[in-house]
């Protein structure tokens, strides 16, 4: 089981929340914040330890987009935060039927890198990260 860092920096936590709140859901015309998939209380940042932990809650226990949502969060943080930060993006415990498998994929740097080399998948992630008009 994953544990979020206990030494949290409130300023950084709110900055991280601000970064990911506007990510678009891949299936709905709403943001992850509007769907309560991400909430500031489930984002932990430790500046001294250079860690960010984000727990996200899919809208339904069998959400087929959970990996894509997690990947979108991870990419937004990778693009926005200093490289010194280690990121842990995972499903809120007990909220998804395939929680372990999705978390394993999101924690695997090689799988994430391979996913981002897929042109179509990267396009979908970029759509999730782009501002809605």
N, C-alpha and C positions, 0 to 999 in steps of 0.2 A: 504494500500500500504506500502511496506517495504522501509525503508530508510537506506542507508549505513552510517556508522559512518563518521562524517566529519573530525575528527582528525585522520588522517592517518599517519602511520609510514612507510616512503618509504622503509627502509631496510626490515622490516617484510613483506610488501606487495610483494616485489620482491621474498622473500623467499617462501611465500605462492604460488606465481605464479610458481616458480620453482618446487614446490612439485606437483602441479596438471597438469602442462603442458604436462607431459609424460603419462598421463592416456590414455589408449587405448579406442577408440570408440568400443562399443559392436558389431557393424555391419560392420564396415569398417576397413581395415588394416592401419588406420591412427590414430594419436593421437588427443585428443581434441583440442590441440593448432593448429595442422595442418589443422583442419576443422574449425578453428575460433569459436569453441564452448566456449572456455575460452580464455580470454585476460586479461593481467595485469591491464588494465584500469578499468576493472569491478571487481577488487578485492580490498576491503578496509579493512585495519587492524588498530585497535586502541589498542596500547600496554597499555596505561593507563586504558582503559576501558575493556581490555582483550576480545576484540571482533574481529571476522573475518567475513566479508560478501563477498560471492562470488555469482555473477550473471552470469549464463551461458545461452548461446543462442543455442537451438537445431537447427540442420541444416535445418529442415522444420517445419512448424507450426503444423503438425499433427504427429510429431515424436513419435513413440510408445516406444522408449527407453529413453525418457526424465527422468522418475523416476529413472531408473537404472543409468543413467549418473549422476544425482544429488546425488544418494546414493553412487556411487563410489567416487565422489569428497568429500563428507562428511566423508566417511570412511578413505580416504587418510589423510585428515586433522586431524581426531580423532587419528589416529595412529602416526602422525608426530609432532603435536603441543603439548605444555604443556597443562595439563588438565584444567588450569585456564581459557582457552579461550572458549568463547561461540561462536558457529558457526551458521551462517545463510547462508544456501545454497539455492538459489532460481533461478527461470527462469527470465531472463531479461524481464521486463514488455513489454507486447504487442507482444511477439515473439512466443507464443505457444497457440494453441486452448484450451488446458486444464490447462493453467497456474495456476489458482487458486487451482484446485484439486491437482496438482503435488506439488505445494508449501506447501499446507496443510499437505500432506503426509511427505514431507521432514522435516517439522518443528515439527512433532509429535515424541517425543523421544521414546514413547512406540512402535509406528509403526516401527520406524527405528530399534529398538532393536529386535522386532519380526522378521523383515525381515532378520536380520543378524543371527537369529537362524535357518533360513531355509538353510539347507546344500547346496542345489542346487544353490540358489540365492547367497549365500556367495562364492561359487566356481566361479560363473560368475563375481562377483565383484572382486575377487582375480585375475581372468584372465585379467580384465580391468586394474588392478594395476600392473601386472607383466610386466617386461621389454620384449619387442619383440626381437626376435633373427634374 
